[in-house]
Amino acid sequence: MTDLIEVKTSDLAGEALGWAVGKAEGLNLELVPPQYGNPWRVFARYQGQAIEHTKRFNPWEDWALGGQLIDKHHGSTQHCPGLSEEVQYSGGPGLAGAWCYGPTALVAFSRGFVHYKLGHTVQVPKELMP
């Protein structure tokens, strides 16, 4: 396994955010090293009774994944006009006492979800950080 580093939840982005969301959701995650010009990426391993497969896990940019999480956790997002480009949206799960911010609705919800489930700081693989 790779070395983990501590990162503030509000600073999570990209693959590191995907890793943290997957951990908060209790998924079996794996890192795929750089290949074909792609950086390190996060995949989730899904196991059924007869099959096992891995699939890219990017809920901060894929509504098919992030939208399901919003529904599952009774979450919401809100556009915040007049703020900087880095904090255009706020979001989080329904039971969260506080929401987090982000440049998109999915990033805001994902950060809020991780903060609610794992706290103000999280451990992520160092390879996923810029």
C-alpha positions as CSV (number, residue, x, y, z in Angstrom):
1,M,0.0,0.0,0.0
2,T,1.1,3.5,-0.6
3,D,2.0,6.1,2.0
4,L,-0.9,8.2,3.2
5,I,-0.7,12.0,4.0
6,E,-3.2,14.1,6.0
7,V,-5.1,16.7,4.0
8,K,-7.8,19.2,5.0
9,T,-11.2,18.1,3.6
10,S,-11.8,21.6,2.2
11,D,-8.6,21.2,0.1
12,L,-9.5,17.9,-1.5
13,A,-9.9,17.9,-5.3
14,G,-9.8,15.4,-8.1
15,E,-8.6,11.9,-7.5
16,A,-7.8,12.7,-3.8
17,L,-11.4,13.8,-3.3
18,G,-12.6,10.6,-5.1
19,W,-10.5,8.5,-2.8
20,A,-11.9,10.2,0.3
21,V,-15.5,9.9,-0.9
22,G,-14.9,6.2,-1.6
23,K,-13.4,5.6,1.9
24,A,-16.3,7.5,3.5
25,E,-18.7,5.3,1.5
26,G,-16.9,2.2,2.7
27,L,-15.8,1.1,-0.8
28,N,-12.9,-1.2,-1.7
29,L,-10.6,1.2,-3.6
30,E,-7.5,0.7,-5.6
31,L,-5.0,3.1,-7.3
32,V,-4.1,2.7,-10.9
33,P,-0.7,4.1,-11.7
34,P,-0.1,6.6,-14.5
35,Q,-0.4,5.1,-18.0
36,Y,-1.2,6.4,-21.5
37,G,-0.8,10.0,-20.4
38,N,-3.3,9.6,-17.5
39,P,-2.3,10.5,-13.9
40,W,-2.9,8.2,-10.9
41,R,-6.6,7.3,-10.8
42,V,-9.0,5.8,-8.3
43,F,-11.0,2.7,-9.1
44,A,-13.6,0.9,-6.9
45,R,-13.8,-2.9,-6.8
46,Y,-17.3,-4.3,-6.9
47,Q,-18.0,-7.9,-6.0
48,G,-21.2,-9.8,-6.7
49,Q,-22.1,-13.4,-6.3
50,A,-20.7,-14.4,-9.6
51,I,-18.6,-11.5,-10.9
52,E,-16.0,-9.1,-9.8
53,H,-15.1,-5.9,-11.6
54,T,-13.4,-2.6,-11.1
55,K,-14.8,0.7,-12.3
56,R,-13.4,4.2,-12.3
57,F,-14.6,6.1,-9.2
58,N,-14.9,9.8,-9.9
59,P,-18.0,11.2,-8.0
60,W,-16.7,14.8,-8.1
61,E,-17.2,14.9,-11.9
62,D,-19.6,12.1,-12.8
63,W,-23.2,12.8,-12.1
64,A,-24.0,9.1,-12.5
65,L,-21.9,8.5,-9.3
66,G,-22.2,11.8,-7.5
67,G,-25.9,12.2,-8.1
68,Q,-26.6,8.7,-6.6
69,L,-24.7,9.7,-3.5
70,I,-26.6,12.9,-3.2
71,D,-29.9,11.0,-3.4
72,K,-28.7,8.2,-1.1
73,H,-27.6,10.6,1.7
74,H,-30.5,13.0,1.2
75,G,-28.0,15.7,0.2
76,S,-28.3,19.0,-1.5
77,T,-26.3,21.6,-3.2
78,Q,-26.8,25.3,-3.6
79,H,-25.4,27.9,-6.0
80,C,-23.8,30.8,-4.1
81,P,-23.7,33.8,-6.6
82,G,-21.1,36.5,-6.0
83,L,-18.4,34.3,-4.5
84,S,-15.1,33.4,-6.0
85,E,-14.7,30.7,-8.7
86,E,-13.4,28.3,-6.1
87,V,-16.6,28.5,-4.0
88,Q,-19.5,28.8,-6.4
89,Y,-21.5,26.1,-4.7
90,S,-22.1,24.7,-1.2
91,G,-23.4,21.2,-0.4
92,G,-23.5,18.2,1.8
93,P,-25.6,15.4,3.1
94,G,-28.9,16.1,4.7
95,L,-27.8,15.4,8.3
96,A,-24.6,17.4,8.1
97,G,-24.5,20.3,10.5
98,A,-22.4,22.3,8.1
99,W,-21.8,22.2,4.3
100,C,-18.6,22.6,2.4
101,Y,-17.9,24.7,-0.7
102,G,-16.5,24.0,-4.1
103,P,-16.3,25.2,-7.7
104,T,-19.1,22.7,-8.8
105,A,-22.1,21.2,-7.1
106,L,-20.5,17.8,-7.1
107,V,-17.2,18.9,-5.6
108,A,-19.1,20.9,-2.9
109,F,-21.3,17.9,-2.0
110,S,-18.4,15.5,-2.1
111,R,-16.4,17.6,0.3
112,G,-19.4,18.0,2.6
113,F,-20.0,14.3,2.6
114,V,-16.3,13.5,3.4
115,H,-16.4,16.2,6.2
116,Y,-19.6,14.7,7.7
117,K,-18.3,11.1,7.6
118,L,-14.6,11.4,8.2
119,G,-13.9,14.9,9.7
120,H,-12.0,18.0,9.1
121,T,-8.9,16.1,7.8
122,V,-8.5,12.8,6.0
123,Q,-5.7,10.5,5.0
124,V,-5.2,10.1,1.2
125,P,-2.4,8.4,-0.8
126,K,0.4,10.9,-1.4
127,E,0.4,10.0,-5.2
128,L,-3.0,11.7,-5.5
129,M,-1.8,15.1,-4.3
130,P,-0.3,17.7,-6.6
